[in-house]
Amino acid sequence: MSQTALPSIDEIKDAFALIDDWEERYRYLIEIGKALPGLPEAQRTEDNRVKGCASNVWVVTHVDRPGPDAVITFEGESDAHIVKGLVALTLAYYSGRPAREVATDDAFGLFRSFGLEQHLTPQRSNGVRSMIDRIRRDAAAATAS
Protein backbone atom coordinates (compact mmCIF):
# COMPACT_ATOMS: atom_id res chain seq x y z
CA MET A 1 0.00 0.00 0.00
CA SER A 2 1.54 3.33 -0.97
CA GLN A 3 1.73 6.38 1.28
CA THR A 4 -0.98 8.18 -0.71
CA ALA A 5 -3.43 5.32 -1.27
CA LEU A 6 -5.77 5.26 1.70
CA PRO A 7 -8.16 2.38 1.00
CA SER A 8 -11.88 3.03 0.71
CA ILE A 9 -14.16 1.90 3.51
CA ASP A 10 -15.42 -0.91 1.25
CA GLU A 11 -11.86 -2.13 0.67
CA ILE A 12 -11.24 -2.05 4.41
CA LYS A 13 -14.45 -4.00 5.09
CA ASP A 14 -13.44 -6.61 2.50
CA ALA A 15 -9.99 -6.96 4.03
CA PHE A 16 -11.39 -7.37 7.56
CA ALA A 17 -13.77 -10.04 6.27
CA LEU A 18 -10.78 -12.03 5.00
CA ILE A 19 -8.59 -11.65 8.11
CA ASP A 20 -9.53 -13.90 11.04
CA ASP A 21 -6.39 -13.58 13.15
CA TRP A 22 -6.32 -10.56 15.50
CA GLU A 23 -2.58 -10.05 15.20
CA GLU A 24 -3.08 -9.81 11.42
CA ARG A 25 -5.95 -7.35 11.90
CA TYR A 26 -3.73 -5.16 14.07
CA ARG A 27 -1.01 -5.31 11.41
CA TYR A 28 -3.57 -4.31 8.78
CA LEU A 29 -4.69 -1.36 10.95
CA ILE A 30 -1.08 -0.25 11.22
CA GLU A 31 -0.73 -0.57 7.43
CA ILE A 32 -3.84 1.55 6.88
CA GLY A 33 -2.40 4.13 9.28
CA LYS A 34 0.83 4.27 7.29
CA ALA A 35 -1.22 5.15 4.19
CA LEU A 36 -2.80 8.10 6.00
CA PRO A 37 -1.12 11.30 4.77
CA GLY A 38 0.42 13.13 7.70
CA LEU A 39 -0.71 16.53 8.86
CA PRO A 40 1.64 19.49 8.57
CA GLU A 41 2.95 20.70 11.92
CA ALA A 42 0.83 23.87 11.56
CA GLN A 43 -2.35 21.73 11.71
CA ARG A 44 -1.28 19.80 14.82
CA THR A 45 -2.79 22.46 17.04
CA GLU A 46 -4.69 22.28 20.28
CA ASP A 47 -7.90 23.24 18.42
CA ASN A 48 -7.50 20.24 16.11
CA ARG A 49 -6.49 17.83 18.88
CA VAL A 50 -9.21 15.36 19.88
CA LYS A 51 -9.80 15.61 23.61
CA GLY A 52 -10.30 12.29 25.38
CA CYS A 53 -7.64 10.34 23.49
CA ALA A 54 -4.69 8.98 25.45
CA SER A 55 -2.48 9.26 22.35
CA ASN A 56 -2.24 12.51 20.46
CA VAL A 57 -4.91 12.58 17.75
CA TRP A 58 -5.62 15.53 15.51
CA VAL A 59 -8.57 15.85 13.13
CA VAL A 60 -9.00 18.65 10.61
CA THR A 61 -12.48 19.16 9.19
CA HIS A 62 -13.12 20.60 5.72
CA VAL A 63 -16.60 21.69 4.62
CA ASP A 64 -17.16 22.24 0.90
CA ARG A 65 -19.96 24.74 1.60
CA PRO A 66 -21.90 25.41 4.79
CA GLY A 67 -25.56 24.55 5.04
CA PRO A 68 -27.86 21.55 4.68
CA ASP A 69 -26.12 20.24 1.54
CA ALA A 70 -22.59 20.44 2.95
CA VAL A 71 -20.16 17.65 2.12
CA ILE A 72 -17.49 17.09 4.71
CA THR A 73 -13.97 15.67 4.44
CA PHE A 74 -11.37 15.03 7.09
CA GLU A 75 -7.65 14.78 7.57
CA GLY A 76 -6.11 13.23 10.64
CA GLU A 77 -2.96 12.13 12.38
CA SER A 78 -1.82 10.31 15.49
CA ASP A 79 1.53 9.71 17.10
CA ALA A 80 0.72 6.03 17.85
CA HIS A 81 0.71 3.34 15.12
CA ILE A 82 -2.48 1.44 16.04
CA VAL A 83 -4.31 4.68 16.82
CA LYS A 84 -3.25 6.14 13.46
CA GLY A 85 -4.86 3.06 11.87
CA LEU A 86 -8.05 3.68 13.85
CA VAL A 87 -7.99 7.32 12.70
CA ALA A 88 -7.56 6.18 9.07
CA LEU A 89 -10.44 3.71 9.43
CA THR A 90 -12.71 6.39 10.89
CA LEU A 91 -11.80 8.97 8.26
CA ALA A 92 -12.29 6.44 5.45
CA TYR A 93 -15.77 5.81 6.85
CA TYR A 94 -16.83 9.45 7.20
CA SER A 95 -14.84 11.53 4.70
CA GLY A 96 -16.56 12.70 1.52
CA ARG A 97 -20.08 12.13 2.81
CA PRO A 98 -22.89 14.65 3.29
CA ALA A 99 -22.48 16.35 6.66
CA ARG A 100 -26.13 15.64 7.58
CA GLU A 101 -25.41 11.88 7.27
CA VAL A 102 -22.16 12.10 9.21
CA ALA A 103 -23.87 14.00 12.02
CA THR A 104 -26.30 11.14 12.65
CA ASP A 105 -24.15 8.10 11.78
CA ASP A 106 -22.32 6.51 14.70
CA ALA A 107 -19.30 4.68 13.25
CA PHE A 108 -18.90 2.76 16.49
CA GLY A 109 -21.27 0.19 14.96
CA LEU A 110 -18.67 -0.37 12.26
CA PHE A 111 -16.00 -0.94 14.91
CA ARG A 112 -18.31 -3.44 16.63
CA SER A 113 -18.95 -5.26 13.34
CA PHE A 114 -15.18 -5.70 12.93
CA GLY A 115 -14.91 -7.01 16.50
CA LEU A 116 -12.65 -4.09 17.37
CA GLU A 117 -14.65 -3.07 20.41
CA GLN A 118 -13.75 -6.27 22.24
CA HIS A 119 -10.09 -6.18 21.16
CA LEU A 120 -9.33 -2.56 22.01
CA THR A 121 -8.36 -1.45 25.49
CA PRO A 122 -11.05 0.58 27.26
CA GLN A 123 -8.78 3.62 26.94
CA ARG A 124 -8.52 3.19 23.13
CA SER A 125 -12.27 2.58 22.86
CA ASN A 126 -12.88 5.83 24.74
CA GLY A 127 -10.47 7.61 22.39
CA VAL A 128 -12.29 6.25 19.33
CA ARG A 129 -15.60 7.36 20.85
CA SER A 130 -14.15 10.86 21.42
CA MET A 131 -12.95 11.05 17.81
CA ILE A 132 -16.34 9.92 16.44
CA ASP A 133 -18.18 12.38 18.69
CA ARG A 134 -15.91 15.22 17.54
CA ILE A 135 -16.44 14.36 13.85
CA ARG A 136 -20.22 14.18 14.32
CA ARG A 137 -20.27 17.55 16.17
CA ASP A 138 -18.26 19.16 13.36
CA ALA A 139 -20.71 17.72 10.81
CA ALA A 140 -23.72 18.99 12.76
CA ALA A 141 -22.12 22.44 12.93
CA ALA A 142 -21.49 22.41 9.17
CA THR A 143 -25.16 21.73 8.40
CA ALA A 144 -26.28 24.50 10.76
CA SER A 145 -24.07 27.17 9.14
FIDREN-35058 format. One line per 2 residues: number of its first residue (from 1); their letters; for each residue x, y, z of C-alpha. Coordinates in steps of 0.25 Angstrom, whole numbers, plus 5000, padded with zeros to 4 digits. Layout:
NUM	A	X:Y:Z; ...
This chain:
1	MS	5000:5000:5000; 5006:5013:4996
3	QT	5007:5026:5005; 4996:5033:4997
5	AL	4986:5021:4995; 4977:5021:5007
7	PS	4967:5010:5004; 4952:5012:5003
9	ID	4943:5008:5014; 4938:4996:5005
11	EI	4953:4991:5003; 4955:4992:5018
13	KD	4942:4984:5020; 4946:4974:5010
15	AF	4960:4972:5016; 4954:4971:5030
17	AL	4945:4960:5025; 4957:4952:5020
19	ID	4966:4953:5032; 4962:4944:5044
21	DW	4974:4946:5053; 4975:4958:5062
23	EE	4990:4960:5061; 4988:4961:5046
25	RY	4976:4971:5048; 4985:4979:5056
27	RY	4996:4979:5046; 4986:4983:5035
29	LI	4981:4995:5044; 4996:4999:5045
31	EI	4997:4998:5030; 4985:5006:5028
33	GK	4990:5017:5037; 5003:5017:5029
35	AL	4995:5021:5017; 4989:5032:5024
37	PG	4996:5045:5019; 5002:5053:5031
39	LP	4997:5066:5035; 5007:5078:5034
41	EA	5012:5083:5048; 5003:5095:5046
43	QR	4991:5087:5047; 4995:5079:5059
45	TE	4989:5090:5068; 4981:5089:5081
47	DN	4968:5093:5074; 4970:5081:5064
49	RV	4974:5071:5076; 4963:5061:5080
51	KG	4961:5062:5094; 4959:5049:5102
53	CA	4969:5041:5094; 4981:5036:5102
55	SN	4990:5037:5089; 4991:5050:5082
57	VW	4980:5050:5071; 4978:5062:5062
59	VV	4966:5063:5053; 4964:5075:5042
61	TH	4950:5077:5037; 4948:5082:5023
63	VD	4934:5087:5018; 4931:5089:5004
65	RP	4920:5099:5006; 4912:5102:5019
67	GP	4898:5098:5020; 4889:5086:5019
69	DA	4896:5081:5006; 4910:5082:5012
71	VI	4919:5071:5008; 4930:5068:5019
73	TF	4944:5063:5018; 4955:5060:5028
75	EG	4969:5059:5030; 4976:5053:5043
77	ES	4988:5049:5050; 4993:5041:5062
79	DA	5006:5039:5068; 5003:5024:5071
81	HI	5003:5013:5060; 4990:5006:5064
83	VK	4983:5019:5067; 4987:5025:5054
85	GL	4981:5012:5047; 4968:5015:5055
87	VA	4968:5029:5051; 4970:5025:5036
89	LT	4958:5015:5038; 4949:5026:5044
91	LA	4953:5036:5033; 4951:5026:5022
93	YY	4937:5023:5027; 4933:5038:5029
95	SG	4941:5046:5019; 4934:5051:5006
97	RP	4920:5049:5011; 4908:5059:5013
99	AR	4910:5065:5027; 4895:5063:5030
101	EV	4898:5048:5029; 4911:5048:5037
103	AT	4905:5056:5048; 4895:5045:5051
105	DD	4903:5032:5047; 4911:5026:5059
107	AF	4923:5019:5053; 4924:5011:5066
109	GL	4915:5001:5060; 4925:4999:5049
111	FR	4936:4996:5060; 4927:4986:5067
113	SF	4924:4979:5053; 4939:4977:5052
115	GL	4940:4972:5066; 4949:4984:5069
117	EQ	4941:4988:5082; 4945:4975:5089
119	HL	4960:4975:5085; 4963:4990:5088
121	TP	4967:4994:5102; 4956:5002:5109
123	QR	4965:5014:5108; 4966:5013:5093
125	SN	4951:5010:5091; 4948:5023:5099
127	GV	4958:5030:5090; 4951:5025:5077
129	RS	4938:5029:5083; 4943:5043:5086
131	MI	4948:5044:5071; 4935:5040:5066
133	DR	4927:5050:5075; 4936:5061:5070
135	IR	4934:5057:5055; 4919:5057:5057
137	RD	4919:5070:5065; 4927:5077:5053
139	AA	4917:5071:5043; 4905:5076:5051
141	AA	4912:5090:5052; 4914:5090:5037
143	TA	4899:5087:5034; 4895:5098:5043
145	S	4904:5109:5037
